[in-house]
Amino acid sequence: MAESLIVDQNLSKEEKYKALLPQIEALTTGETDLIANISNMVAALKQGLDFFWVGVYFNKEGQLVLGPFQGPIACTRIPYHKGVCGACYTQQQTIVVPDVEAFPGHIACSSDSKSEIVLPVIKDGEVKLVLDVDSDKLNNFDEVDQKYLEQLMKLVESWY
Ligand code: SME
């Protein structure tokens, strides 16, 4: 396992993703524990891309339940039909929200969160978890984030 993460903070966002994704893959290769791998993945995303909040909600017990994350404390349980995470779960697709205040039903875990991207991990037609990334800046997520985070969700799918 790699002992430290190397992501030059002078790189562009796309170059950071390109540097980070192979390191996350290397970091998790050979480890079969899902929680351990997801924990390192969110820590690597926080460190490499300096997100305000990044973490997962698992589909369990008929709702979305908080899993490993980095950032301020967050709400623990989200009903399937609530918030951006619920929309991602229900629609089974990535949701990009440039301005959380303009998203009906958005759940504000932190008033500092301004924009958000949520991506599903789908296995055998079922959403296993959603990855939620929050920014304290408006309109901070674009097609670059979507492209590379969707690639990362394919890696997570392979852990199931
Ligand atoms: N904003 C999310 C809730 C989770 S927190 O942002 C960590 C939502 O609306 O689903």
Backbone and ligand atoms as CSV (ligand in chain L), in Angstrom:
chain,resi,resn,atom,element,x,y,z
A,1,MET,N,N,0.832,-1.200,0.000
A,1,MET,CA,C,0.000,0.000,0.000
A,1,MET,C,C,0.867,1.250,0.000
A,2,ALA,N,N,0.445,2.254,-0.777
A,2,ALA,CA,C,1.173,3.520,-0.792
A,2,ALA,C,C,1.127,4.143,0.600
A,3,GLU,N,N,2.202,4.776,1.005
A,3,GLU,CA,C,2.239,5.362,2.346
A,3,GLU,C,C,1.812,6.807,2.370
A,4,SER,N,N,1.961,7.475,1.243
A,4,SER,CA,C,1.473,8.851,1.211
A,4,SER,C,C,0.940,9.168,-0.174
A,5,LEU,N,N,0.089,10.168,-0.176
A,5,LEU,CA,C,-0.586,10.564,-1.400
A,5,LEU,C,C,0.190,11.740,-1.987
A,6,ILE,N,N,0.403,11.699,-3.315
A,6,ILE,CA,C,1.110,12.821,-3.928
A,6,ILE,C,C,0.212,13.467,-4.976
A,7,VAL,N,N,-0.294,14.644,-4.664
A,7,VAL,CA,C,-1.071,15.420,-5.632
A,7,VAL,C,C,-0.591,16.869,-5.553
A,8,ASP,N,N,0.135,17.280,-6.593
A,8,ASP,CA,C,0.665,18.643,-6.653
A,8,ASP,C,C,-0.505,19.640,-6.688
A,9,GLN,N,N,-0.570,20.499,-5.703
A,9,GLN,CA,C,-1.709,21.421,-5.617
A,9,GLN,C,C,-1.655,22.537,-6.666
A,10,ASN,N,N,-0.558,22.608,-7.435
A,10,ASN,CA,C,-0.491,23.592,-8.530
A,10,ASN,C,C,-1.126,23.073,-9.820
A,11,LEU,N,N,-1.482,21.788,-9.841
A,11,LEU,CA,C,-2.079,21.208,-11.050
A,11,LEU,C,C,-3.491,21.730,-11.253
A,12,SER,N,N,-3.983,21.588,-12.491
A,12,SER,CA,C,-5.395,21.897,-12.766
A,12,SER,C,C,-6.248,20.826,-12.103
A,13,LYS,N,N,-7.551,21.102,-11.988
A,13,LYS,CA,C,-8.446,20.119,-11.374
A,13,LYS,C,C,-8.390,18.785,-12.123
A,14,GLU,N,N,-8.404,18.842,-13.458
A,14,GLU,CA,C,-8.383,17.596,-14.236
A,14,GLU,C,C,-7.081,16.827,-13.986
A,15,GLU,N,N,-5.969,17.566,-13.938
A,15,GLU,CA,C,-4.686,16.899,-13.681
A,15,GLU,C,C,-4.645,16.301,-12.264
A,16,LYS,N,N,-5.297,16.973,-11.340
A,16,LYS,CA,C,-5.362,16.401,-9.983
A,16,LYS,C,C,-6.127,15.084,-9.987
A,17,TYR,N,N,-7.271,15.064,-10.674
A,17,TYR,CA,C,-8.024,13.803,-10.766
A,17,TYR,C,C,-7.162,12.716,-11.413
A,18,LYS,N,N,-6.446,13.091,-12.501
A,18,LYS,CA,C,-5.622,12.103,-13.215
A,18,LYS,C,C,-4.507,11.559,-12.328
A,19,ALA,N,N,-4.003,12.406,-11.435
A,19,ALA,CA,C,-2.950,11.960,-10.516
A,19,ALA,C,C,-3.538,11.119,-9.378
A,20,LEU,N,N,-4.740,11.494,-8.981
A,20,LEU,CA,C,-5.340,10.899,-7.778
A,20,LEU,C,C,-5.941,9.508,-8.024
A,21,LEU,N,N,-6.653,9.349,-9.134
A,21,LEU,CA,C,-7.405,8.103,-9.324
A,21,LEU,C,C,-6.530,6.845,-9.308
A,22,PRO,N,N,-5.386,6.847,-10.016
A,22,PRO,CA,C,-4.528,5.645,-9.942
A,22,PRO,C,C,-3.991,5.396,-8.532
A,23,GLN,N,N,-3.788,6.471,-7.774
A,23,GLN,CA,C,-3.296,6.291,-6.397
A,23,GLN,C,C,-4.386,5.676,-5.517
A,24,ILE,N,N,-5.642,6.077,-5.743
A,24,ILE,CA,C,-6.741,5.478,-4.970
A,24,ILE,C,C,-6.866,4.003,-5.342
A,25,GLU,N,N,-6.704,3.713,-6.628
A,25,GLU,CA,C,-6.784,2.311,-7.059
A,25,GLU,C,C,-5.672,1.498,-6.398
A,26,ALA,N,N,-4.453,2.051,-6.398
A,26,ALA,CA,C,-3.319,1.338,-5.786
A,26,ALA,C,C,-3.516,1.154,-4.285
A,27,LEU,N,N,-4.063,2.195,-3.679
A,27,LEU,CA,C,-4.269,2.204,-2.229
A,27,LEU,C,C,-5.257,1.135,-1.775
A,28,THR,N,N,-6.187,0.792,-2.659
A,28,THR,CA,C,-7.264,-0.128,-2.274
A,28,THR,C,C,-7.081,-1.526,-2.853
A,29,THR,N,N,-6.128,-1.677,-3.777
A,29,THR,CA,C,-5.894,-2.996,-4.378
A,29,THR,C,C,-5.392,-3.978,-3.324
A,30,GLY,N,N,-6.016,-5.145,-3.306
A,30,GLY,CA,C,-5.578,-6.177,-2.360
A,30,GLY,C,C,-6.280,-6.091,-1.018
A,31,GLU,N,N,-7.053,-5.030,-0.804
A,31,GLU,CA,C,-7.823,-4.921,0.448
A,31,GLU,C,C,-9.286,-5.227,0.121
A,32,THR,N,N,-9.865,-6.149,0.858
A,32,THR,CA,C,-11.238,-6.563,0.556
A,32,THR,C,C,-12.273,-5.920,1.467
A,33,ASP,N,N,-11.841,-5.178,2.476
A,33,ASP,CA,C,-12.818,-4.582,3.388
A,33,ASP,C,C,-13.398,-3.294,2.789
A,34,LEU,N,N,-14.695,-3.311,2.571
A,34,LEU,CA,C,-15.367,-2.194,1.901
A,34,LEU,C,C,-15.217,-0.884,2.674
A,35,ILE,N,N,-15.427,-0.929,3.974
A,35,ILE,CA,C,-15.369,0.301,4.781
A,35,ILE,C,C,-13.945,0.867,4.793
A,36,ALA,N,N,-12.957,-0.019,4.883
A,36,ALA,CA,C,-11.559,0.439,4.862
A,36,ALA,C,C,-11.253,1.141,3.540
A,37,ASN,N,N,-11.692,0.536,2.432
A,37,ASN,CA,C,-11.414,1.130,1.118
A,37,ASN,C,C,-12.147,2.448,0.922
A,38,ILE,N,N,-13.402,2.500,1.338
A,38,ILE,CA,C,-14.161,3.747,1.180
A,38,ILE,C,C,-13.569,4.834,2.080
A,39,SER,N,N,-13.134,4.470,3.261
A,39,SER,CA,C,-12.521,5.444,4.170
A,39,SER,C,C,-11.282,6.069,3.546
A,40,ASN,N,N,-10.425,5.234,2.980
A,40,ASN,CA,C,-9.225,5.784,2.334
A,40,ASN,C,C,-9.574,6.583,1.086
A,41,MET,N,N,-10.586,6.134,0.357
A,41,MET,CA,C,-10.990,6.876,-0.848
A,41,MET,C,C,-11.447,8.289,-0.486
A,42,VAL,N,N,-12.306,8.428,0.523
A,42,VAL,CA,C,-12.803,9.778,0.842
A,42,VAL,C,C,-11.690,10.640,1.450
A,43,ALA,N,N,-10.791,10.023,2.200
A,43,ALA,CA,C,-9.646,10.783,2.738
A,43,ALA,C,C,-8.760,11.279,1.599
A,44,ALA,N,N,-8.542,10.418,0.597
A,44,ALA,CA,C,-7.711,10.810,-0.553
A,44,ALA,C,C,-8.385,11.928,-1.353
A,45,LEU,N,N,-9.709,11.860,-1.511
A,45,LEU,CA,C,-10.427,12.917,-2.239
A,45,LEU,C,C,-10.347,14.243,-1.484
A,46,LYS,N,N,-10.506,14.162,-0.183
A,46,LYS,CA,C,-10.435,15.394,0.639
A,46,LYS,C,C,-9.038,16.015,0.541
A,47,GLN,N,N,-8.036,15.164,0.679
A,47,GLN,CA,C,-6.660,15.664,0.666
A,47,GLN,C,C,-6.250,16.165,-0.723
A,48,GLY,N,N,-6.601,15.388,-1.751
A,48,GLY,CA,C,-6.133,15.698,-3.097
A,48,GLY,C,C,-6.874,16.862,-3.732
A,49,LEU,N,N,-8.180,16.967,-3.443
A,49,LEU,CA,C,-8.995,17.980,-4.130
A,49,LEU,C,C,-9.549,19.034,-3.182
A,50,ASP,N,N,-9.232,18.893,-1.914
A,50,ASP,CA,C,-9.583,19.922,-0.919
A,50,ASP,C,C,-11.079,20.240,-0.902
A,51,PHE,N,N,-11.893,19.170,-0.975
A,51,PHE,CA,C,-13.336,19.377,-0.914
A,51,PHE,C,C,-13.749,19.829,0.486
A,52,PHE,N,N,-14.845,20.583,0.554
A,52,PHE,CA,C,-15.369,21.017,1.851
A,52,PHE,C,C,-15.897,19.820,2.648
A,53,TRP,N,N,-16.650,18.973,1.958
A,53,TRP,CA,C,-17.194,17.756,2.596
A,53,TRP,C,C,-17.246,16.676,1.531
A,54,VAL,N,N,-16.807,15.487,1.888
A,54,VAL,CA,C,-16.920,14.353,0.957
A,54,VAL,C,C,-17.174,13.090,1.772
A,55,GLY,N,N,-18.169,12.333,1.335
A,55,GLY,CA,C,-18.475,11.111,2.072
A,55,GLY,C,C,-19.542,10.306,1.376
A,56,VAL,N,N,-19.897,9.194,1.981
A,56,VAL,CA,C,-20.895,8.306,1.365
A,56,VAL,C,C,-22.094,8.118,2.286
A,57,TYR,N,N,-23.213,7.834,1.644
A,57,TYR,CA,C,-24.413,7.358,2.336
A,57,TYR,C,C,-24.744,5.983,1.767
A,58,PHE,N,N,-24.844,4.983,2.648
A,58,PHE,CA,C,-25.175,3.622,2.211
A,58,PHE,C,C,-26.685,3.446,2.107
A,59,ASN,N,N,-27.111,2.661,1.124
A,59,ASN,CA,C,-28.500,2.244,1.042
A,59,ASN,C,C,-28.678,1.080,2.013
A,60,LYS,N,N,-29.260,1.356,3.160
A,60,LYS,CA,C,-29.496,0.309,4.145
A,60,LYS,C,C,-30.690,0.666,5.025
A,61,GLU,N,N,-31.348,-0.342,5.522
A,61,GLU,CA,C,-32.487,-0.152,6.432
A,61,GLU,C,C,-33.554,0.746,5.811
A,62,GLY,N,N,-33.732,0.659,4.491
A,62,GLY,CA,C,-34.792,1.413,3.823
A,62,GLY,C,C,-34.554,2.900,3.730
A,63,GLN,N,N,-33.305,3.319,3.885
A,63,GLN,CA,C,-32.978,4.744,3.754
A,63,GLN,C,C,-31.484,4.883,3.421
A,64,LEU,N,N,-31.010,6.126,3.382
A,64,LEU,CA,C,-29.587,6.380,3.133
A,64,LEU,C,C,-28.937,6.722,4.465
A,65,VAL,N,N,-27.909,5.955,4.817
A,65,VAL,CA,C,-27.306,6.073,6.148
A,65,VAL,C,C,-25.838,6.477,6.000
A,66,LEU,N,N,-25.439,7.485,6.756
A,66,LEU,CA,C,-24.083,8.047,6.687
A,66,LEU,C,C,-23.004,6.985,6.888
A,67,GLY,N,N,-22.011,7.048,6.016
A,67,GLY,CA,C,-20.840,6.174,6.115
A,67,GLY,C,C,-19.590,7.025,6.276
A,68,PRO,N,N,-18.425,6.491,5.886
A,68,PRO,CA,C,-17.174,7.244,6.040
A,68,PRO,C,C,-17.229,8.592,5.318
A,69,PHE,N,N,-16.728,9.629,5.977
A,69,PHE,CA,C,-16.710,10.959,5.368
A,69,PHE,C,C,-15.556,11.763,5.938
A,70,GLN,N,N,-15.264,12.893,5.262
A,70,GLN,CA,C,-14.281,13.862,5.741
A,70,GLN,C,C,-14.926,15.231,5.670
A,71,GLY,N,N,-14.838,15.978,6.744
A,71,GLY,CA,C,-15.445,17.296,6.779
A,71,GLY,C,C,-16.284,17.457,8.023
A,72,PRO,N,N,-17.070,18.536,8.077
A,72,PRO,CA,C,-17.900,18.779,9.261
A,72,PRO,C,C,-18.928,17.670,9.488
A,73,ILE,N,N,-19.398,17.556,10.717
A,73,ILE,CA,C,-20.412,16.540,11.037
A,73,ILE,C,C,-21.620,16.706,10.121
A,74,ALA,N,N,-22.309,15.580,9.871
A,74,ALA,CA,C,-23.380,15.600,8.867
A,74,ALA,C,C,-24.612,14.848,9.360
A,75,CYS,N,N,-25.726,15.054,8.661
A,75,CYS,CA,C,-26.956,14.319,9.018
A,75,CYS,C,C,-26.731,12.825,8.786
A,76,THR,N,N,-27.294,12.016,9.651
A,76,THR,CA,C,-26.981,10.587,9.611
A,76,THR,C,C,-27.914,9.773,8.722
A,77,ARG,N,N,-29.197,10.178,8.638
A,77,ARG,CA,C,-30.141,9.369,7.856
A,77,ARG,C,C,-30.944,10.251,6.914
A,78,ILE,N,N,-31.020,9.830,5.654
A,78,ILE,CA,C,-31.747,10.593,4.635
A,78,ILE,C,C,-32.791,9.671,3.998
A,79,PRO,N,N,-34.071,10.041,4.049
A,79,PRO,CA,C,-35.098,9.243,3.368
A,79,PRO,C,C,-34.848,9.225,1.858
A,80,TYR,N,N,-35.276,8.160,1.178
A,80,TYR,CA,C,-35.022,8.009,-0.261
A,80,TYR,C,C,-35.536,9.184,-1.090
A,81,HIS,N,N,-36.592,9.827,-0.614
A,81,HIS,CA,C,-37.226,10.870,-1.431
A,81,HIS,C,C,-36.776,12.273,-1.018
A,82,LYS,N,N,-35.753,12.366,-0.158
A,82,LYS,CA,C,-35.345,13.699,0.335
A,82,LYS,C,C,-33.967,14.126,-0.182
A,83,GLY,N,N,-33.833,15.414,-0.434
A,83,GLY,CA,C,-32.522,16.007,-0.691
A,83,GLY,C,C,-31.901,15.617,-2.023
A,84,VAL,N,N,-30.683,16.071,-2.211
A,84,VAL,CA,C,-29.945,15.757,-3.439
A,84,VAL,C,C,-29.568,14.277,-3.425
A,85,CYS,N,N,-29.202,13.771,-2.253
A,85,CYS,CA,C,-28.840,12.349,-2.144
A,85,CYS,C,C,-30.032,11.470,-2.504
A,86,GLY,N,N,-31.214,11.855,-2.011
A,86,GLY,CA,C,-32.423,11.097,-2.331
A,86,GLY,C,C,-32.731,11.145,-3.825
A,87,ALA,N,N,-32.529,12.322,-4.447
A,87,ALA,CA,C,-32.766,12.453,-5.893
A,87,ALA,C,C,-31.803,11.557,-6.671
A,88,CYS,N,N,-30.561,11.501,-6.225
A,88,CYS,CA,C,-29.561,10.640,-6.873
A,88,CYS,C,C,-29.975,9.177,-6.739
A,89,TYR,N,N,-30.416,8.804,-5.549
A,89,TYR,CA,C,-30.870,7.428,-5.312
A,89,TYR,C,C,-32.059,7.095,-6.208
A,90,THR,N,N,-33.058,7.968,-6.227
A,90,THR,CA,C,-34.307,7.701,-6.946
A,90,THR,C,C,-34.090,7.679,-8.453
A,91,GLN,N,N,-33.290,8.630,-8.941
A,91,GLN,CA,C,-33.072,8.736,-10.398
A,91,GLN,C,C,-31.936,7.846,-10.888
A,92,GLN,N,N,-31.188,7.271,-9.945
A,92,GLN,CA,C,-30.051,6.388,-10.271
A,92,GLN,C,C,-29.086,7.064,-11.234
A,93,GLN,N,N,-28.823,8.334,-11.003
A,93,GLN,CA,C,-27.862,9.038,-11.855
A,93,GLN,C,C,-27.198,10.170,-11.083
A,94,THR,N,N,-26.089,10.655,-11.644
A,94,THR,CA,C,-25.353,11.765,-11.037
A,94,THR,C,C,-26.210,13.025,-11.041
A,95,ILE,N,N,-26.187,13.730,-9.921
A,95,ILE,CA,C,-26.903,15.007,-9.834
A,95,ILE,C,C,-25.870,16.097,-9.496
A,96,VAL,N,N,-25.820,17.123,-10.335
A,96,VAL,CA,C,-24.951,18.274,-10.084
A,96,VAL,C,C,-25.842,19.453,-9.704
A,97,VAL,N,N,-25.537,20.061,-8.567
A,97,VAL,CA,C,-26.349,21.187,-8.083
A,97,VAL,C,C,-25.445,22.415,-7.942
A,98,PRO,N,N,-25.558,23.369,-8.882
A,98,PRO,CA,C,-24.683,24.557,-8.843
A,98,PRO,C,C,-24.958,25.465,-7.653
A,99,ASP,N,N,-26.235,25.487,-7.213
A,99,ASP,CA,C,-26.629,26.360,-6.097
A,99,ASP,C,C,-27.625,25.577,-5.241
A,100,VAL,N,N,-27.175,25.133,-4.090
A,100,VAL,CA,C,-28.028,24.243,-3.281
A,100,VAL,C,C,-29.326,24.936,-2.844
A,101,GLU,N,N,-29.275,26.257,-2.705
A,101,GLU,CA,C,-30.504,26.949,-2.262
A,101,GLU,C,C,-31.583,26.925,-3.330
A,102,ALA,N,N,-31.178,26.680,-4.573
A,102,ALA,CA,C,-32.153,26.633,-5.668
A,102,ALA,C,C,-32.658,25.209,-5.902
A,103,PHE,N,N,-32.182,24.239,-5.120
A,103,PHE,CA,C,-32.603,22.843,-5.309
A,103,PHE,C,C,-33.725,22.530,-4.314
A,104,PRO,N,N,-34.942,22.268,-4.814
A,104,PRO,CA,C,-36.054,22.012,-3.898
A,104,PRO,C,C,-35.779,20.798,-3.018
A,105,GLY,N,N,-35.895,20.971,-1.715
A,105,GLY,CA,C,-35.730,19.839,-0.806
A,105,GLY,C,C,-34.297,19.572,-0.379
A,106,HIS,N,N,-33.378,20.406,-0.836
A,106,HIS,CA,C,-31.977,20.226,-0.424
A,106,HIS,C,C,-31.873,20.173,1.105
A,107,ILE,N,N,-31.066,19.237,1.599
A,107,ILE,CA,C,-30.876,19.105,3.047
A,107,ILE,C,C,-29.578,19.815,3.411
A,108,ALA,N,N,-29.679,20.845,4.215
A,108,ALA,CA,C,-28.492,21.624,4.581
A,108,ALA,C,C,-27.859,21.043,5.846
A,109,CYS,N,N,-26.839,20.208,5.655
A,109,CYS,CA,C,-26.107,19.704,6.822
A,109,CYS,C,C,-25.210,20.809,7.368
A,110,SER,N,N,-24.747,21.680,6.459
A,110,SER,CA,C,-23.929,22.822,6.864
A,110,SER,C,C,-24.368,24.026,6.055
A,111,SER,N,N,-24.504,25.164,6.709
A,111,SER,CA,C,-24.915,26.376,5.987
A,111,SER,C,C,-23.781,26.882,5.092
A,112,ASP,N,N,-22.578,26.343,5.263
A,112,ASP,CA,C,-21.450,26.753,4.415
A,112,ASP,C,C,-21.449,26.054,3.062
A,113,SER,N,N,-22.242,24.993,2.943
A,113,SER,CA,C,-22.273,24.254,1.683
A,113,SER,C,C,-23.069,25.037,0.641
A,114,LYS,N,N,-22.450,25.254,-0.527
A,114,LYS,CA,C,-23.081,26.098,-1.554
A,114,LYS,C,C,-23.410,25.349,-2.845
A,115,SER,N,N,-22.563,24.368,-3.207
A,115,SER,CA,C,-22.854,23.559,-4.387
A,115,SER,C,C,-22.475,22.110,-4.086
A,116,GLU,N,N,-22.968,21.216,-4.927
A,116,GLU,CA,C,-22.901,19.802,-4.544
A,116,GLU,C,C,-22.946,18.909,-5.784
A,117,ILE,N,N,-22.278,17.755,-5.693
A,117,ILE,CA,C,-22.430,16.706,-6.719
A,117,ILE,C,C,-22.636,15.387,-5.975
A,118,VAL,N,N,-23.613,14.613,-6.429
A,118,VAL,CA,C,-23.887,13.322,-5.795
A,118,VAL,C,C,-23.943,12.254,-6.888
A,119,LEU,N,N,-23.218,11.144,-6.654
A,119,LEU,CA,C,-23.117,10.083,-7.663
A,119,LEU,C,C,-23.505,8.739,-7.051
A,120,PRO,N,N,-24.225,7.912,-7.820
A,120,PRO,CA,C,-24.591,6.598,-7.290
A,120,PRO,C,C,-23.573,5.517,-7.640
A,121,VAL,N,N,-23.497,4.506,-6.806
A,121,VAL,CA,C,-22.818,3.253,-7.167
A,121,VAL,C,C,-23.923,2.219,-7.323
A,122,ILE,N,N,-24.053,1.717,-8.547
A,122,ILE,CA,C,-25.158,0.805,-8.862
A,122,ILE,C,C,-24.593,-0.577,-9.180
A,123,LYS,N,N,-25.110,-1.589,-8.504
A,123,LYS,CA,C,-24.686,-2.968,-8.777
A,123,LYS,C,C,-25.954,-3.808,-8.926
A,124,ASP,N,N,-26.039,-4.562,-10.024
A,124,ASP,CA,C,-27.217,-5.399,-10.296
A,124,ASP,C,C,-28.512,-4.590,-10.177
A,125,GLY,N,N,-28.499,-3.372,-10.707
A,125,GLY,CA,C,-29.707,-2.555,-10.747
A,125,GLY,C,C,-30.069,-1.873,-9.435
A,126,GLU,N,N,-29.262,-2.087,-8.396
A,126,GLU,CA,C,-29.578,-1.499,-7.085
A,126,GLU,C,C,-28.529,-0.455,-6.702
A,127,VAL,N,N,-28.991,0.680,-6.191
A,127,VAL,CA,C,-28.048,1.687,-5.679
A,127,VAL,C,C,-27.500,1.184,-4.345
A,128,LYS,N,N,-26.189,0.945,-4.311
A,128,LYS,CA,C,-25.563,0.440,-3.081
A,128,LYS,C,C,-25.219,1.591,-2.131
A,129,LEU,N,N,-24.740,2.686,-2.743
A,129,LEU,CA,C,-24.400,3.872,-1.948
A,129,LEU,C,C,-24.402,5.078,-2.859
A,130,VAL,N,N,-24.396,6.260,-2.261
A,130,VAL,CA,C,-24.161,7.473,-3.048
A,130,VAL,C,C,-22.935,8.176,-2.457
A,131,LEU,N,N,-22.128,8.754,-3.372
A,131,LEU,CA,C,-21.009,9.601,-2.941
A,131,LEU,C,C,-21.487,11.043,-3.017
A,132,ASP,N,N,-21.351,11.765,-1.936
A,132,ASP,CA,C,-21.789,13.158,-1.873
A,132,ASP,C,C,-20.557,14.047,-1.693
A,133,VAL,N,N,-20.416,15.048,-2.563
A,133,VAL,CA,C,-19.309,15.997,-2.428
A,133,VAL,C,C,-19.911,17.399,-2.368
A,134,ASP,N,N,-19.519,18.143,-1.340
A,134,ASP,CA,C,-20.037,19.504,-1.148
A,134,ASP,C,C,-18.897,20.507,-1.267
A,135,SER,N,N,-19.251,21.687,-1.797
A,135,SER,CA,C,-18.279,22.786,-1.870
A,135,SER,C,C,-18.825,23.995,-1.119
A,136,ASP,N,N,-17.924,24.791,-0.595
A,136,ASP,CA,C,-18.363,26.037,0.044
A,136,ASP,C,C,-18.360,27.194,-0.966
A,137,LYS,N,N,-18.208,26.834,-2.256
A,137,LYS,CA,C,-18.300,27.837,-3.325
A,137,LYS,C,C,-19.459,27.479,-4.248
A,138,LEU,N,N,-20.129,28.490,-4.770
A,138,LEU,CA,C,-21.202,28.261,-5.735
A,138,LEU,C,C,-20.631,27.698,-7.027
A,139,ASN,N,N,-21.421,26.844,-7.687
A,139,ASN,CA,C,-21.096,26.381,-9.047
A,139,ASN,C,C,-19.688,25.789,-9.152
A,140,ASN,N,N,-19.333,24.963,-8.213
A,140,ASN,CA,C,-17.951,24.470,-8.155
A,140,ASN,C,C,-17.751,23.104,-8.809
A,141,PHE,N,N,-18.827,22.490,-9.300
A,141,PHE,CA,C,-18.697,21.159,-9.923
A,141,PHE,C,C,-19.143,21.212,-11.377
A,142,ASP,N,N,-18.380,20.532,-12.244
A,142,ASP,CA,C,-18.678,20.555,-13.675
A,142,ASP,C,C,-18.484,19.170,-14.270
A,143,GLU,N,N,-18.405,19.127,-15.604
A,143,GLU,CA,C,-18.308,17.829,-16.294
A,143,GLU,C,C,-16.978,17.122,-15.987
A,144,VAL,N,N,-15.958,17.881,-15.599
A,144,VAL,CA,C,-14.679,17.242,-15.229
A,144,VAL,C,C,-14.878,16.426,-13.953
A,145,ASP,N,N,-15.505,17.041,-12.939
A,145,ASP,CA,C,-15.779,16.302,-11.699
A,145,ASP,C,C,-16.644,15.086,-11.997
A,146,GLN,N,N,-17.679,15.304,-12.811
A,146,GLN,CA,C,-18.601,14.194,-13.105
A,146,GLN,C,C,-17.864,13.043,-13.791
A,147,LYS,N,N,-17.036,13.361,-14.799
A,147,LYS,CA,C,-16.319,12.325,-15.547
A,147,LYS,C,C,-15.427,11.479,-14.628
A,148,TYR,N,N,-14.607,12.146,-13.826
A,148,TYR,CA,C,-13.628,11.393,-13.032
A,148,TYR,C,C,-14.273,10.735,-11.808
A,149,LEU,N,N,-15.256,11.395,-11.225
A,149,LEU,CA,C,-15.909,10.765,-10.072
A,149,LEU,C,C,-16.753,9.566,-10.531
A,150,GLU,N,N,-17.327,9.645,-11.730
A,150,GLU,CA,C,-18.067,8.478,-12.247
A,150,GLU,C,C,-17.102,7.315,-12.500
A,151,GLN,N,N,-15.893,7.623,-12.987
A,151,GLN,CA,C,-14.868,6.558,-13.137
A,151,GLN,C,C,-14.570,5.927,-11.784
A,152,LEU,N,N,-14.461,6.782,-10.780
A,152,LEU,CA,C,-14.158,6.289,-9.436
A,152,LEU,C,C,-15.291,5.406,-8.899
A,153,MET,N,N,-16.531,5.765,-9.222
A,153,MET,CA,C,-17.671,4.960,-8.761
A,153,MET,C,C,-17.675,3.570,-9.395
A,154,LYS,N,N,-17.082,3.446,-10.598
A,154,LYS,CA,C,-16.927,2.110,-11.220
A,154,LYS,C,C,-15.962,1.269,-10.388
A,155,LEU,N,N,-14.919,1.922,-9.868
A,155,LEU,CA,C,-13.981,1.204,-8.990
A,155,LEU,C,C,-14.718,0.744,-7.727
A,156,VAL,N,N,-15.515,1.637,-7.140
A,156,VAL,CA,C,-16.254,1.269,-5.926
A,156,VAL,C,C,-17.199,0.095,-6.218
A,157,GLU,N,N,-17.843,0.150,-7.386
A,157,GLU,CA,C,-18.751,-0.952,-7.772
A,157,GLU,C,C,-18.005,-2.286,-7.760
A,158,SER,N,N,-16.744,-2.258,-8.185
A,158,SER,CA,C,-15.957,-3.502,-8.249
A,158,SER,C,C,-15.639,-4.044,-6.857
A,159,TRP,N,N,-15.837,-3.234,-5.827
A,159,TRP,CA,C,-15.583,-3.703,-4.460
A,159,TRP,C,C,-16.745,-4.518,-3.910
A,160,TYR,N,N,-17.889,-4.474,-4.617
A,160,TYR,CA,C,-19.060,-5.241,-4.169
A,160,TYR,C,C,-19.058,-6.633,-4.793
L,1,SME,N1,N,-27.051,18.042,1.101
L,1,SME,C1,C,-27.353,16.637,1.072
L,1,SME,C2,C,-27.335,16.038,2.446
L,1,SME,C3,C,-26.024,15.488,2.863
L,1,SME,S1,S,-24.938,16.657,3.380
L,1,SME,O1,O,-24.724,17.651,2.328
L,1,SME,C4,C,-23.495,15.976,3.806
L,1,SME,C5,C,-28.717,16.418,0.421
L,1,SME,O2,O,-29.449,17.373,0.146
L,1,SME,O3,O,-29.050,15.270,0.162
